[in-house]
Amino acid sequence: MLKTLFTLAVLAAVGWFAWNKYVGGPSRIFENPVYGEMRATMNVQGREIEMVVFARMADESDCKLRALLSWSNALKACPTCTLTPAKCQAQLPARYARLFNDEPIPSTYLSASAGKADERDGRMVVFGLTDREGEAIREQMRSVILQEYRGSAHCVKASGG
């Protein structure tokens, strides 16, 4: 089980690095941001685990280019995962938009804020884990991401509801 969860953490890190690092970009101050959404699922010992990554982008083309790079790399990192095509949207549904204010939701999630112009703000949620598994995976992902990401990253604790 732990090995599979580690694979999920690697998938998240690969997608995150591609989304944030391998594409240069304009300033982080966006007048009309577009939000990227990427989802991956995997079956682990009879449980479905779903990872969702949201990122605030400069515009539609910034979002599409980063999504193509990150998802193609994610496929290589997790051959047993089912990846939903990445999508770019002008607004996130209200239940996810509040993630960018670091508001608690029923699941703990990873919050990352860009530290330089070519990085993007992002949020990562993993559904289907126990609280203990979730904490361990998010901490692993945070540690891996901060090796290359110049911004900050921290976990937002679950609301408990």
N, C-alpha and C positions, 0 to 999 in steps of 0.2 A: 504494500500500500504506500509506504513512504517513498519508494522508488518512483512510483507512478505520479505521486504528488510533486516530487522533485522534477519530473519531466514537465509537468504543468508549469512549474516555476520557471524552468528554462524556456519554455514556449513563450511565456509572458515577457521574459527578459529579452529574448530575440526580437519579438515584435516591438517592444518598447524601444530598443536601441535603434532599430531600423526606422521607426516612426520619428524618433527625435534626433538622431545623430547623422545618419547617412544622407540627409537632404538638407542643404543649406536653406536659408529662408530669410524673409524680411523681418523687421522688428517684431518683438513680442506684443506690441500694443496694437490690437486689432479693433477697427471701428465696427465691422460687421463680421464677427467670427463665424466659422462653420465648424460643426462638431463631427468628428469621426467616431464611428462605433464599430468595433470588431468583436465578434463572439466566437468562442471555441468550446466544444463539448467533448467529453470523453467519458467512457464507462469504466468505472473503477470498482471492482468487486461488487457488481450489481447496483451501484449507485451512479447516477448521472451527475457529473461535475461540470459546471459551466463557468467559464471565465469571460468577463466582459471588460473591454478597455474602451474608455472614452477619452478623446483628446480635443482640445480647443485649437483650431487652425486659423491661419490668416484669411483664407478664402477657399473656394471650391477646388481650384487647381492645386493648391497646397495640400489640401485634404486628400484628393485623389492620388496624387503622386506618392505621398507618404504611405497611404493605405496599400497601394500596389507593392511597394518595396517591403513593407513590414509583413504583409500576409504571405508573400511568396517565400520569405525567410522562415516564417512560422510553420509553413507546411513541411519544410525540411526538418525542423526541430521536433515535430510531433506527428509522425506518420499515422498514429492511431487516433488522432483527433479529427473531429468533424468541424470544419471551419465554415462559418456562414460568410457569404461575401460581405466585405467591408462596405459601410455606407456613410455618406456624407450628408449632413442635414443642417439647415439654418438654425433650427432649435431642437433641443432635446426634450423628450417628454418631461413633464414637471417632476416626476419621481426620480429622474436621473439628473436634471438640471441642478437640483439642490446639492449634488455632489461637489460642484465647483464652488460652493460656499462652505465646504467642509462640514455640512450638516449630517448628523448621524442618521443612518437607515437601519433596518433590521439586521444587516450584515456588516461586519467590520470591512473596511476597504482601504486601499493604498491611495494616498493623495500625493501627487508630485507637482511642484511648481517650478517652471523653467528658470534657469539661472543665466542663460545667455540667449542671444537673438535666434540661433538656429534650433533651440529646444522648444518644446511645447508643453503646456500644462496638461496633465492627464490624471485620470482616475481609473483604478483597476479593482474590480469586484469579483470574488470567486464564490459562487453559490454551490451548495450541496456538501459543504464540509462541516465537520463538528467545529465548535468554537476553538478547541485546542489545535486541530489541524489547520484551521483558517489562520490563527495567529502565527503558527510556525511557517506556513507558506508565505504569508504576507511579509514576514520579517526576512525570509530568504530572498524574496523578490526585491525588497527594499535594499538589502545589502548588495545584491548583484547590480541593480540599477545604479546605485550611487557610486559604483566603481568607474562609471563613464559619464554619468549625468552630472552636470555642474549645479543644477538646482537643488532644491530640498525635497525630501520625501518623508512622509510619516503616515502612521496608521490612524484612521478615524474609527473609534470604538463604536460598536453596534448600539443601537438605541434600546435594544432589548424587547422590541415589539414587533 
